[in-house]
Amino acid sequence: MPMKKTVGAIVAALVTIMLGRYLIHGLWLASDYQAGVGTWRTPEAMMHRMYLLQLSALCVAIAAVLIYVRGVEPKPWPGQGLRFGILLALLTAIPNSLVQYSVYPVHHIVALKWIIGEGLLAIVVGLVIAAICQPTKAAGA
């Protein structure tokens, strides 16, 4: 896999993760988080630690791309991306949501929304990575 394509996939995955997490946690779940205001850090305290959330997204993006490019098969990219995204959700979104639900006193609906939102985001990330990392056609082929 050419380095340019790998770096491009990492950047695209990072942007997708950050945008997706904003849509999930900043918009869709905002009222749920507001209802449990004593459970979470204040918005100011979270913004002070935003670099950690971005670092987390970068770690996921790098790992996801590097794992994907080592396991890609010579099959159409949409199926590869869907398969990888589902596996990514099983590895990240679902267990993390279950752990968070076990640790924090949140309603089970919030945990379900975490699983749905982050799980779908993992699938989108898988598709983005697969679309970018698909093999290039040889000249004249």
N, CA, C and O atoms as a GROMACS GRO file, in nm:
protein
  564
    1MET      N    1   0.085  -0.117   0.000
    1MET     CA    2   0.000   0.000   0.000
    1MET      C    3   0.090   0.123   0.000
    1MET      O    4   0.176   0.136   0.087
    2PRO      N    5   0.071   0.213  -0.095
    2PRO     CA    6   0.153   0.335  -0.098
    2PRO      C    7   0.130   0.420   0.028
    2PRO      O    8   0.018   0.430   0.079
    3MET      N    9   0.238   0.480   0.077
    3MET     CA   10   0.232   0.560   0.199
    3MET      C   11   0.132   0.675   0.185
    3MET      O   12   0.061   0.708   0.280
    4LYS      N   13   0.126   0.735   0.068
    4LYS     CA   14   0.034   0.848   0.045
    4LYS      C   15  -0.112   0.803   0.065
    4LYS      O   16  -0.192   0.875   0.125
    5LYS      N   17  -0.144   0.686   0.016
    5LYS     CA   18  -0.279   0.633   0.031
    5LYS      C   19  -0.307   0.597   0.177
    5LYS      O   20  -0.417   0.621   0.227
    6THR      N   21  -0.209   0.540   0.245
    6THR     CA   22  -0.225   0.505   0.386
    6THR      C   23  -0.248   0.630   0.471
    6THR      O   24  -0.339   0.632   0.555
    7VAL      N   25  -0.168   0.732   0.450
    7VAL     CA   26  -0.184   0.856   0.525
    7VAL      C   27  -0.318   0.921   0.492
    7VAL      O   28  -0.386   0.973   0.581
    8GLY      N   29  -0.356   0.919   0.366
    8GLY     CA   30  -0.486   0.973   0.326
    8GLY      C   31  -0.601   0.901   0.395
    8GLY      O   32  -0.698   0.964   0.438
    9ALA      N   33  -0.591   0.769   0.406
    9ALA     CA   34  -0.695   0.691   0.474
    9ALA      C   35  -0.699   0.723   0.622
    9ALA      O   36  -0.807   0.730   0.681
   10ILE      N   37  -0.583   0.742   0.683
   10ILE     CA   38  -0.578   0.778   0.826
   10ILE      C   39  -0.644   0.913   0.847
   10ILE      O   40  -0.724   0.929   0.940
   11VAL      N   41  -0.612   1.011   0.763
   11VAL     CA   42  -0.672   1.145   0.777
   11VAL      C   43  -0.823   1.137   0.755
   11VAL      O   44  -0.899   1.196   0.832
   12ALA      N   45  -0.867   1.066   0.654
   12ALA     CA   46  -1.010   1.053   0.627
   12ALA      C   47  -1.082   0.982   0.741
   12ALA      O   48  -1.192   1.022   0.780
   13ALA      N   49  -1.020   0.877   0.795
   13ALA     CA   50  -1.080   0.806   0.909
   13ALA      C   51  -1.088   0.897   1.031
   13ALA      O   52  -1.188   0.897   1.102
   14LEU      N   53  -0.983   0.974   1.056
   14LEU     CA   54  -0.981   1.067   1.169
   14LEU      C   55  -1.092   1.170   1.156
   14LEU      O   56  -1.165   1.195   1.252
   15VAL      N   57  -1.106   1.230   1.040
   15VAL     CA   58  -1.211   1.330   1.018
   15VAL      C   59  -1.349   1.266   1.034
   15VAL      O   60  -1.438   1.325   1.095
   16THR      N   61  -1.366   1.147   0.981
   16THR     CA   62  -1.494   1.076   0.992
   16THR      C   63  -1.527   1.046   1.138
   16THR      O   64  -1.641   1.066   1.181
   17ILE      N   65  -1.430   1.000   1.213
   17ILE     CA   66  -1.452   0.971   1.355
   17ILE      C   67  -1.487   1.097   1.432
   17ILE      O   68  -1.582   1.097   1.510
   18MET      N   69  -1.411   1.204   1.411
   18MET     CA   70  -1.436   1.327   1.485
   18MET      C   71  -1.573   1.386   1.450
   18MET      O   72  -1.646   1.430   1.539
   19LEU      N   73  -1.607   1.388   1.323
   19LEU     CA   74  -1.738   1.438   1.281
   19LEU      C   75  -1.850   1.349   1.334
   19LEU      O   76  -1.950   1.398   1.385
   20GLY      N   77  -1.831   1.219   1.322
   20GLY     CA   78  -1.932   1.124   1.371
   20GLY      C   79  -1.954   1.136   1.520
   20GLY      O   80  -2.068   1.134   1.566
   21ARG      N   81  -1.847   1.148   1.596
   21ARG     CA   82  -1.860   1.161   1.741
   21ARG      C   83  -1.928   1.292   1.779
   21ARG      O   84  -2.004   1.297   1.876
   22TYR      N   85  -1.901   1.398   1.703
   22TYR     CA   86  -1.971   1.524   1.729
   22TYR      C   87  -2.121   1.506   1.705
   22TYR      O   88  -2.203   1.549   1.786
   23LEU      N   89  -2.156   1.443   1.593
   23LEU     CA   90  -2.298   1.422   1.563
   23LEU      C   91  -2.366   1.334   1.668
   23LEU      O   92  -2.479   1.360   1.709
   24ILE      N   93  -2.296   1.230   1.711
   24ILE     CA   94  -2.353   1.137   1.809
   24ILE      C   95  -2.362   1.201   1.947
   24ILE      O   96  -2.469   1.208   2.007
   25HIS      N   97  -2.247   1.247   1.997
   25HIS     CA   98  -2.240   1.292   2.136
   25HIS      C   99  -2.273   1.440   2.153
   25HIS      O  100  -2.328   1.480   2.256
   26GLY      N  101  -2.240   1.521   2.054
   26GLY     CA  102  -2.266   1.664   2.065
   26GLY      C  103  -2.407   1.704   2.029
   26GLY      O  104  -2.458   1.804   2.079
   27LEU      N  105  -2.471   1.626   1.942
   27LEU     CA  106  -2.606   1.661   1.899
   27LEU      C  107  -2.710   1.557   1.944
   27LEU      O  108  -2.799   1.588   2.023
   28TRP      N  109  -2.696   1.433   1.894
   28TRP     CA  110  -2.799   1.332   1.919
   28TRP      C  111  -2.816   1.302   2.068
   28TRP      O  112  -2.929   1.291   2.115
   29LEU      N  113  -2.708   1.288   2.141
   29LEU     CA  114  -2.715   1.251   2.282
   29LEU      C  115  -2.709   1.371   2.378
   29LEU      O  116  -2.704   1.352   2.499
   30ALA      N  117  -2.708   1.492   2.326
   30ALA     CA  118  -2.693   1.611   2.410
   30ALA      C  119  -2.799   1.618   2.520
   30ALA      O  120  -2.766   1.647   2.634
   31SER      N  121  -2.924   1.591   2.487
   31SER     CA  122  -3.030   1.598   2.590
   31SER      C  123  -3.016   1.486   2.691
   31SER      O  124  -3.048   1.504   2.809
   32ASP      N  125  -2.969   1.370   2.649
   32ASP     CA  126  -2.946   1.260   2.743
   32ASP      C  127  -2.834   1.296   2.841
   32ASP      O  128  -2.844   1.268   2.960
   33TYR      N  129  -2.729   1.359   2.790
   33TYR     CA  130  -2.619   1.399   2.876
   33TYR      C  131  -2.662   1.511   2.971
   33TYR      O  132  -2.620   1.515   3.086
   34GLN      N  133  -2.746   1.601   2.921
   34GLN     CA  134  -2.795   1.710   3.005
   34GLN      C  135  -2.880   1.656   3.120
   34GLN      O  136  -2.878   1.711   3.230
   35ALA      N  137  -2.954   1.550   3.094
   35ALA     CA  138  -3.039   1.490   3.198
   35ALA      C  139  -2.955   1.429   3.310
   35ALA      O  140  -3.000   1.421   3.424
   36GLY      N  141  -2.834   1.387   3.279
   36GLY     CA  142  -2.745   1.328   3.380
   36GLY      C  143  -2.630   1.420   3.412
   36GLY      O  144  -2.516   1.376   3.424
   37VAL      N  145  -2.659   1.550   3.424
   37VAL     CA  146  -2.556   1.652   3.434
   37VAL      C  147  -2.455   1.628   3.546
   37VAL      O  148  -2.338   1.663   3.530
   38GLY      N  149  -2.494   1.569   3.657
   38GLY     CA  150  -2.400   1.544   3.766
   38GLY      C  151  -2.304   1.429   3.739
   38GLY      O  152  -2.205   1.413   3.811
   39THR      N  153  -2.331   1.351   3.637
   39THR     CA  154  -2.249   1.235   3.604
   39THR      C  155  -2.124   1.273   3.526
   39THR      O  156  -2.021   1.206   3.537
   40TRP      N  157  -2.131   1.378   3.448
   40TRP     CA  158  -2.027   1.413   3.352
   40TRP      C  159  -1.946   1.534   3.398
   40TRP      O  160  -1.988   1.609   3.486
   41ARG      N  161  -1.830   1.551   3.338
   41ARG     CA  162  -1.753   1.673   3.357
   41ARG      C  163  -1.832   1.789   3.298
   41ARG      O  164  -1.919   1.770   3.212
   42THR      N  165  -1.802   1.908   3.344
   42THR     CA  166  -1.867   2.026   3.286
   42THR      C  167  -1.818   2.042   3.142
   42THR      O  168  -1.710   1.993   3.107
   43PRO      N  169  -1.896   2.110   3.058
   43PRO     CA  170  -1.849   2.134   2.920
   43PRO      C  171  -1.712   2.202   2.916
   43PRO      O  172  -1.629   2.170   2.830
   44GLU      N  173  -1.688   2.293   3.008
   44GLU     CA  174  -1.558   2.361   3.011
   44GLU      C  175  -1.445   2.262   3.042
   44GLU      O  176  -1.339   2.267   2.980
   45ALA      N  177  -1.469   2.174   3.138
   45ALA     CA  178  -1.368   2.074   3.174
   45ALA      C  179  -1.342   1.977   3.059
   45ALA      O  180  -1.230   1.934   3.037
   46MET      N  181  -1.448   1.944   2.986
   46MET     CA  182  -1.431   1.856   2.870
   46MET      C  183  -1.351   1.925   2.761
   46MET      O  184  -1.263   1.865   2.699
   47MET      N  185  -1.381   2.052   2.737
   47MET     CA  186  -1.307   2.126   2.634
   47MET      C  187  -1.160   2.137   2.671
   47MET      O  188  -1.073   2.137   2.583
   48HIS      N  189  -1.132   2.148   2.799
   48HIS     CA  190  -0.994   2.155   2.846
   48HIS      C  191  -0.919   2.025   2.814
   48HIS      O  192  -0.796   2.025   2.801
   49ARG      N  193  -0.992   1.916   2.802
   49ARG     CA  194  -0.932   1.784   2.773
   49ARG      C  195  -0.963   1.738   2.631
   49ARG      O  196  -0.946   1.620   2.600
   50MET      N  197  -1.007   1.827   2.546
   50MET     CA  198  -1.044   1.791   2.408
   50MET      C  199  -0.928   1.724   2.335
   50MET      O  200  -0.951   1.637   2.251
   51TYR      N  201  -0.807   1.764   2.365
   51TYR     CA  202  -0.692   1.704   2.297
   51TYR      C  203  -0.686   1.553   2.323
   51TYR      O  204  -0.638   1.478   2.238
   52LEU      N  205  -0.735   1.508   2.438
   52LEU     CA  206  -0.736   1.365   2.466
   52LEU      C  207  -0.839   1.293   2.379
   52LEU      O  208  -0.815   1.181   2.334
   53LEU      N  209  -0.952   1.356   2.356
   53LEU     CA  210  -1.053   1.296   2.268
   53LEU      C  211  -1.000   1.290   2.125
   53LEU      O  212  -1.023   1.192   2.054
   54GLN      N  213  -0.928   1.393   2.082
   54GLN     CA  214  -0.870   1.393   1.948
   54GLN      C  215  -0.758   1.290   1.937
   54GLN      O  216  -0.744   1.224   1.834
   55LEU      N  217  -0.679   1.277   2.043
   55LEU     CA  218  -0.574   1.174   2.044
   55LEU      C  219  -0.636   1.035   2.037
   55LEU      O  220  -0.584   0.947   1.967
   56SER      N  221  -0.744   1.015   2.109
   56SER     CA  222  -0.816   0.888   2.103
   56SER      C  223  -0.862   0.857   1.961
   56SER      O  224  -0.844   0.745   1.913
   57ALA      N  225  -0.921   0.955   1.894
   57ALA     CA  226  -0.968   0.937   1.757
   57ALA      C  227  -0.851   0.907   1.663
   57ALA      O  228  -0.863   0.824   1.573
   58LEU      N  229  -0.738   0.975   1.684
   58LEU     CA  230  -0.620   0.950   1.601
   58LEU      C  231  -0.568   0.808   1.620
   58LEU      O  232  -0.532   0.742   1.523
   59CYS      N  233  -0.565   0.761   1.743
   59CYS     CA  234  -0.521   0.622   1.771
   59CYS      C  235  -0.610   0.522   1.700
   59CYS      O  236  -0.561   0.427   1.639
   60VAL      N  237  -0.741   0.542   1.707
   60VAL     CA  238  -0.835   0.452   1.640
   60VAL      C  239  -0.814   0.458   1.489
   60VAL      O  240  -0.811   0.354   1.423
   61ALA      N  241  -0.799   0.578   1.434
   61ALA     CA  242  -0.782   0.592   1.289
   61ALA      C  243  -0.655   0.521   1.241
   61ALA      O  244  -0.658   0.447   1.143
   62ILE      N  245  -0.544   0.544   1.311
   62ILE     CA  246  -0.417   0.481   1.271
   62ILE      C  247  -0.428   0.329   1.281
   62ILE      O  248  -0.393   0.257   1.187
   63ALA      N  249  -0.477   0.280   1.394
   63ALA     CA  250  -0.487   0.135   1.412
   63ALA      C  251  -0.582   0.073   1.310
   63ALA      O  252  -0.551  -0.032   1.253
   64ALA      N  253  -0.695   0.135   1.287
   64ALA     CA  254  -0.794   0.080   1.194
   64ALA      C  255  -0.736   0.070   1.053
   64ALA      O  256  -0.751  -0.033   0.987
   65VAL      N  257  -0.670   0.174   1.007
   65VAL     CA  258  -0.613   0.171   0.871
   65VAL      C  259  -0.503   0.066   0.862
   65VAL      O  260  -0.500  -0.012   0.767
   66LEU      N  261  -0.414   0.063   0.960
   66LEU     CA  262  -0.303  -0.033   0.952
   66LEU      C  263  -0.351  -0.177   0.963
   66LEU      O  264  -0.295  -0.266   0.898
   67ILE      N  265  -0.452  -0.201   1.042
   67ILE     CA  266  -0.509  -0.336   1.049
   67ILE      C  267  -0.579  -0.371   0.917
   67ILE      O  268  -0.562  -0.481   0.864
   68TYR      N  269  -0.656  -0.276   0.864
   68TYR     CA  270  -0.729  -0.302   0.739
   68TYR      C  271  -0.635  -0.336   0.625
   68TYR      O  272  -0.657  -0.435   0.554
   69VAL      N  273  -0.530  -0.258   0.605
   69VAL     CA  274  -0.444  -0.280   0.489
   69VAL      C  275  -0.368  -0.412   0.498
   69VAL      O  276  -0.322  -0.464   0.396
   70ARG      N  277  -0.355  -0.467   0.616
   70ARG     CA  278  -0.288  -0.596   0.630
   70ARG      C  279  -0.384  -0.714   0.615
   70ARG      O  280  -0.340  -0.828   0.599
   71GLY      N  281  -0.514  -0.687   0.620
   71GLY     CA  282  -0.610  -0.796   0.609
   71GLY      C  283  -0.701  -0.789   0.489
   71GLY      O  284  -0.791  -0.871   0.474
   72VAL      N  285  -0.680  -0.690   0.403
   72VAL     CA  286  -0.767  -0.673   0.287
   72VAL      C  287  -0.749  -0.790   0.190
   72VAL      O  288  -0.639  -0.841   0.170
   73GLU      N  289  -0.858  -0.831   0.132
   73GLU     CA  290  -0.857  -0.940   0.036
   73GLU      C  291  -0.889  -0.885  -0.103
   73GLU      O  292  -0.946  -0.776  -0.114
   74PRO      N  293  -0.854  -0.957  -0.207
   74PRO     CA  294  -0.884  -0.909  -0.342
   74PRO      C  295  -1.033  -0.929  -0.377
   74PRO      O  296  -1.068  -1.007  -0.465
   75LYS      N  297  -1.117  -0.856  -0.306
   75LYS     CA  298  -1.262  -0.861  -0.326
   75LYS      C  299  -1.311  -0.718  -0.337
   75LYS      O  300  -1.236  -0.625  -0.305
   76PRO      N  301  -1.435  -0.695  -0.381
   76PRO     CA  302  -1.487  -0.559  -0.392
   76PRO      C  303  -1.482  -0.484  -0.258
   76PRO      O  304  -1.511  -0.540  -0.153
   77TRP      N  305  -1.444  -0.356  -0.265
   77TRP     CA  306  -1.422  -0.278  -0.144
   77TRP      C  307  -1.547  -0.258  -0.058
   77TRP      O  308  -1.533  -0.254   0.064
   78PRO      N  309  -1.670  -0.245  -0.114
   78PRO     CA  310  -1.784  -0.222  -0.024
   78PRO      C  311  -1.805  -0.337   0.076
   78PRO      O  312  -1.831  -0.314   0.194
   79GLY      N  313  -1.794  -0.458   0.028
   79GLY     CA  314  -1.809  -0.574   0.117
   79GLY      C  315  -1.696  -0.582   0.218
   79GLY      O  316  -1.717  -0.615   0.335
   80GLN      N  317  -1.575  -0.552   0.172
   80GLN     CA  318  -1.460  -0.551   0.262
   80GLN      C  319  -1.479  -0.445   0.371
   80GLN      O  320  -1.454  -0.471   0.489
   81GLY      N  321  -1.523  -0.326   0.330
   81GLY     CA  322  -1.543  -0.218   0.426
   81GLY      C  323  -1.654  -0.248   0.526
   81GLY      O  324  -1.641  -0.217   0.644
   82LEU      N  325  -1.762  -0.306   0.478
   82LEU     CA  326  -1.873  -0.343   0.567
   82LEU      C  327  -1.828  -0.447   0.668
   82LEU      O  328  -1.856  -0.435   0.787
   83ARG      N  329  -1.760  -0.550   0.620
   83ARG     CA  330  -1.709  -0.655   0.710
   83ARG      C  331  -1.614  -0.596   0.813
   83ARG      O  332  -1.625  -0.625   0.932
   84PHE      N  333  -1.521  -0.512   0.767
   84PHE     CA  334  -1.425  -0.452   0.858
   84PHE      C  335  -1.494  -0.360   0.958
   84PHE      O  336  -1.458  -0.359   1.076
   85GLY      N  337  -1.590  -0.282   0.912
   85GLY     CA  338  -1.662  -0.192   1.000
   85GLY      C  339  -1.738  -0.266   1.110
   85GLY      O  340  -1.740  -0.222   1.225
   86ILE      N  341  -1.799  -0.377   1.074
   86ILE     CA  342  -1.870  -0.458   1.174
   86ILE      C  343  -1.771  -0.513   1.276
   86ILE      O  344  -1.797  -0.510   1.397
   87LEU      N  345  -1.658  -0.563   1.229
   87LEU     CA  346  -1.555  -0.613   1.321
   87LEU      C  347  -1.500  -0.500   1.409
   87LEU      O  348  -1.473  -0.521   1.527
   88LEU      N  349  -1.485  -0.382   1.352
   88LEU     CA  350  -1.438  -0.266   1.428
   88LEU      C  351  -1.539  -0.230   1.537
   88LEU      O  352  -1.501  -0.198   1.649
   89ALA      N  353  -1.668  -0.237   1.505
   89ALA     CA  354  -1.773  -0.210   1.605
   89ALA      C  355  -1.768  -0.315   1.716
   89ALA      O  356  -1.783  -0.281   1.834
   90LEU      N  357  -1.746  -0.441   1.680
   90LEU     CA  358  -1.738  -0.547   1.780
   90LEU      C  359  -1.615  -0.531   1.870
   90LEU      O  360  -1.616  -0.573   1.985
   91LEU      N  361  -1.511  -0.470   1.816
   91LEU     CA  362  -1.388  -0.451   1.892
   91LEU      C  363  -1.388  -0.323   1.974
   91LEU      O  364  -1.323  -0.317   2.078
   92THR      N  365  -1.458  -0.221   1.928
   92THR     CA  366  -1.449  -0.090   1.994
   92THR      C  367  -1.582  -0.045   2.053
   92THR      O  368  -1.597  -0.038   2.175
   93ALA      N  369  -1.677  -0.015   1.969
   93ALA     CA  370  -1.802   0.051   2.011
   93ALA      C  371  -1.882  -0.030   2.111
   93ALA      O  372  -1.924   0.022   2.215
   94ILE      N  373  -1.904  -0.155   2.082
   94ILE     CA  374  -1.991  -0.236   2.168
   94ILE      C  375  -1.927  -0.262   2.304
   94ILE      O  376  -1.990  -0.238   2.407
   95PRO      N  377  -1.802  -0.312   2.309
   95PRO     CA  378  -1.744  -0.334   2.442
   95PRO      C  379  -1.726  -0.205   2.522
   95PRO      O  380  -1.750  -0.204   2.642
   96ASN      N  381  -1.684  -0.095   2.456
   96ASN     CA  382  -1.667   0.030   2.528
   96ASN      C  383  -1.799   0.079   2.586
   96ASN      O  384  -1.803   0.128   2.699
   97SER      N  385  -1.906   0.066   2.510
   97SER     CA  386  -2.038   0.109   2.557
   97SER      C  387  -2.082   0.025   2.676
   97SER      O  388  -2.138   0.078   2.772
   98LEU      N  389  -2.059  -0.104   2.670
   98LEU     CA  390  -2.098  -0.192   2.781
   98LEU      C  391  -2.016  -0.163   2.906
   98LEU      O  392  -2.069  -0.166   3.017
   99VAL      N  393  -1.888  -0.134   2.889
   99VAL     CA  394  -1.804  -0.098   3.004
   99VAL      C  395  -1.853   0.033   3.064
   99VAL      O  396  -1.870   0.044   3.186
  100GLN      N  397  -1.875   0.133   2.980
  100GLN     CA  398  -1.922   0.263   3.030
  100GLN      C  399  -2.055   0.248   3.103
  100GLN      O  400  -2.076   0.309   3.208
  101TYR      N  401  -2.145   0.168   3.049
  101TYR     CA  402  -2.275   0.145   3.113
  101TYR      C  403  -2.257   0.077   3.249
  101TYR      O  404  -2.331   0.105   3.343
  102SER      N  405  -2.159  -0.012   3.258
  102SER     CA  406  -2.133  -0.081   3.384
  102SER      C  407  -2.074   0.012   3.489
  102SER      O  408  -2.095  -0.008   3.609
  103VAL      N  409  -1.999   0.113   3.446
  103VAL     CA  410  -1.927   0.201   3.537
  103VAL      C  411  -2.009   0.324   3.578
  103VAL      O  412  -2.011   0.360   3.695
  104TYR      N  413  -2.075   0.387   3.482
  104TYR     CA  414  -2.147   0.511   3.509
  104TYR      C  415  -2.295   0.486   3.534
  104TYR      O  416  -2.353   0.395   3.475
  105PRO      N  417  -2.357   0.564   3.620
  105PRO     CA  418  -2.500   0.545   3.649
  105PRO      C  419  -2.585   0.611   3.541
  105PRO      O  420  -2.648   0.714   3.565
  106VAL      N  421  -2.587   0.551   3.423
  106VAL     CA  422  -2.668   0.604   3.313
  106VAL      C  423  -2.780   0.507   3.280
  106VAL      O  424  -2.772   0.388   3.308
  107HIS      N  425  -2.883   0.562   3.220
  107HIS     CA  426  -2.998   0.481   3.178
  107HIS      C  427  -2.955   0.387   3.066
  107HIS      O  428  -2.867   0.420   2.986
  108HIS      N  429  -3.017   0.270   3.061
  108HIS     CA  430  -2.979   0.172   2.959
  108HIS      C  431  -3.005   0.224   2.817
  108HIS      O  432  -2.941   0.178   2.723
  109ILE      N  433  -3.096   0.318   2.801
  109ILE     CA  434  -3.122   0.375   2.669
  109ILE      C  435  -2.999   0.452   2.619
  109ILE      O  436  -2.968   0.450   2.500
  110VAL      N  437  -2.929   0.520   2.710
  110VAL     CA  438  -2.807   0.591   2.672
  110VAL      C  439  -2.704   0.491   2.621
  110VAL      O  440  -2.640   0.514   2.518
  111ALA      N  441  -2.687   0.380   2.691
  111ALA     CA  442  -2.592   0.277   2.648
  111ALA      C  443  -2.632   0.219   2.512
  111ALA      O  444  -2.547   0.194   2.427
  112LEU      N  445  -2.760   0.199   2.493
  112LEU     CA  446  -2.809   0.148   2.364
  112LEU      C  447  -2.779   0.249   2.252
  112LEU      O  448  -2.738   0.211   2.143
  113LYS      N  449  -2.800   0.378   2.281
  113LYS     CA  450  -2.768   0.481   2.182
  113LYS      C  451  -2.618   0.485   2.154
  113LYS      O  452  -2.578   0.507   2.040
  114TRP      N  453  -2.535   0.465   2.257
  114TRP     CA  454  -2.390   0.458   2.234
  114TRP      C  455  -2.358   0.344   2.138
  114TRP      O  456  -2.282   0.363   2.043
  115ILE      N  457  -2.416   0.227   2.163
  115ILE     CA  458  -2.388   0.111   2.079
  115ILE      C  459  -2.434   0.136   1.936
  115ILE      O  460  -2.360   0.108   1.841
  116ILE      N  461  -2.554   0.189   1.920
  116ILE     CA  462  -2.606   0.215   1.785
  116ILE      C  463  -2.522   0.322   1.714
  116ILE      O  464  -2.476   0.301   1.602
  117GLY      N  465  -2.502   0.436   1.780
  117GLY     CA  466  -2.430   0.545   1.716
  117GLY      C  467  -2.286   0.511   1.685
  117GLY      O  468  -2.241   0.527   1.572
  118GLU      N  469  -2.214   0.463   1.785
  118GLU     CA  470  -2.072   0.431   1.765
  118GLU      C  471  -2.056   0.308   1.675
  118GLU      O  472  -1.959   0.298   1.600
  119GLY      N  473  -2.150   0.215   1.682
  119GLY     CA  474  -2.145   0.098   1.594
  119GLY      C  475  -2.162   0.136   1.448
  119GLY      O  476  -2.089   0.090   1.361
  120LEU      N  477  -2.261   0.222   1.421
  120LEU     CA  478  -2.279   0.270   1.284
  120LEU      C  479  -2.160   0.353   1.238
  120LEU      O  480  -2.119   0.345   1.122
  121LEU      N  481  -2.105   0.433   1.328
  121LEU     CA  482  -1.986   0.510   1.294
  121LEU      C  483  -1.870   0.418   1.257
  121LEU      O  484  -1.796   0.446   1.162
  122ALA      N  485  -1.852   0.309   1.330
  122ALA     CA  486  -1.745   0.214   1.298
  122ALA      C  487  -1.764   0.155   1.158
  122ALA      O  488  -1.667   0.135   1.085
  123ILE      N  489  -1.888   0.128   1.121
  123ILE     CA  490  -1.916   0.075   0.988
  123ILE      C  491  -1.883   0.179   0.881
  123ILE      O  492  -1.824   0.147   0.778
  124VAL      N  493  -1.922   0.305   0.905
  124VAL     CA  494  -1.889   0.412   0.810
  124VAL      C  495  -1.738   0.427   0.798
  124VAL      O  496  -1.685   0.442   0.687
  125VAL      N  497  -1.668   0.424   0.910
  125VAL     CA  498  -1.521   0.434   0.907
  125VAL      C  499  -1.463   0.318   0.826
  125VAL      O  500  -1.371   0.338   0.746
  126GLY      N  501  -1.514   0.198   0.846
  126GLY     CA  502  -1.468   0.083   0.768
  126GLY      C  503  -1.487   0.103   0.619
  126GLY      O  504  -1.400   0.069   0.539
  127LEU      N  505  -1.602   0.157   0.581
  127LEU     CA  506  -1.630   0.183   0.439
  127LEU      C  507  -1.539   0.293   0.383
  127LEU      O  508  -1.492   0.282   0.269
  128VAL      N  509  -1.515   0.398   0.460
  128VAL     CA  510  -1.426   0.506   0.416
  128VAL      C  511  -1.285   0.452   0.394
  128VAL      O  512  -1.222   0.480   0.292
  129ILE      N  513  -1.236   0.374   0.489
  129ILE     CA  514  -1.102   0.317   0.476
  129ILE      C  515  -1.094   0.225   0.354
  129ILE      O  516  -0.998   0.232   0.277
  130ALA      N  517  -1.194   0.140   0.337
  130ALA     CA  518  -1.194   0.046   0.223
  130ALA      C  519  -1.200   0.120   0.090
  130ALA      O  520  -1.134   0.080  -0.006
  131ALA      N  521  -1.278   0.228   0.084
  131ALA     CA  522  -1.289   0.304  -0.041
  131ALA      C  523  -1.154   0.366  -0.079
  131ALA      O  524  -1.117   0.368  -0.196
  132ILE      N  525  -1.083   0.417   0.020
  132ILE     CA  526  -0.955   0.482  -0.007
  132ILE      C  527  -0.846   0.381  -0.033
  132ILE      O  528  -0.758   0.404  -0.116
  133CYS      N  529  -0.848   0.270   0.036
  133CYS     CA  530  -0.739   0.171   0.027
  133CYS      C  531  -0.762   0.064  -0.078
  133CYS      O  532  -0.687  -0.033  -0.083
  134GLN      N  533  -0.862   0.080  -0.163
  134GLN     CA  534  -0.882  -0.020  -0.266
  134GLN      C  535  -0.764  -0.019  -0.362
  134GLN      O  536  -0.706   0.086  -0.388
  135PRO      N  537  -0.730  -0.135  -0.415
  135PRO     CA  538  -0.614  -0.142  -0.504
  135PRO      C  539  -0.636  -0.055  -0.628
  135PRO      O  540  -0.747  -0.047  -0.680
  136THR      N  541  -0.530   0.008  -0.674
  136THR     CA  542  -0.538   0.087  -0.795
  136THR      C  543  -0.526  -0.007  -0.915
  136THR      O  544  -0.454  -0.107  -0.910
  137LYS      N  545  -0.596   0.027  -1.020
  137LYS     CA  546  -0.591  -0.055  -1.141
  137LYS      C  547  -0.459  -0.028  -1.215
  137LYS      O  548  -0.413   0.086  -1.224
  138ALA      N  549  -0.400  -0.133  -1.266
  138ALA     CA  550  -0.277  -0.117  -1.342
  138ALA      C  551  -0.307  -0.044  -1.473
  138ALA      O  552  -0.416  -0.058  -1.529
  139ALA      N  553  -0.212   0.032  -1.521
  139ALA     CA  554  -0.230   0.107  -1.645
  139ALA      C  555  -0.257   0.010  -1.759
  139ALA      O  556  -0.186  -0.089  -1.776
  140GLY      N  557  -0.361   0.041  -1.838
  140GLY     CA  558  -0.395  -0.044  -1.951
  140GLY      C  559  -0.480  -0.164  -1.914
  140GLY      O  560  -0.516  -0.243  -2.001
  141ALA      N  561  -0.514  -0.178  -1.787
  141ALA     CA  562  -0.593  -0.295  -1.745
  141ALA      C  563  -0.739  -0.268  -1.760
  141ALA      O  564  -0.821  -0.355  -1.730
   0.00000   0.00000   0.00000
